[in-house]
Amino acid sequence: MYGLIGRMIAAPGKRDELLSALNGSIGHMPGCLSYVIALDREHPDALWVTEVWDSAESHKASLSLPEVRAAITKARPIIAGFDNRVETIPVGGVGLAGAK
């Protein structure tokens, strides 16, 4: 399994627009077991994205999906930066039955 947790910073005042762009990419993504977008309580322009995939290869392949590419194109101009990113190895949790 492959996990990714990152904080994305939107351009000032553009967090909701960025959230909309990211939500637009959530569809059928082969190998994606969980994709959660959360608001940051402390930073008004930040979003946290937590992903769980069956493999790093599935995550990489998702970047070529038309929906994901469209979301990236829409989001890129309103992303001010990324300030936290960590890769993880998910081992279990709600919705991840059978994780090892």
Secondary structure, DSSP 8 states (H G I E B T S, - for coil): -EEEEEEEEESTT-HHHHHHHHHTT-S--TTEEEEEEEE-SS-TTEEEEEEEES-HHHHHHHTTSHHHHHHHHHHGGGEEEEEEEEEE-----TT-TT--
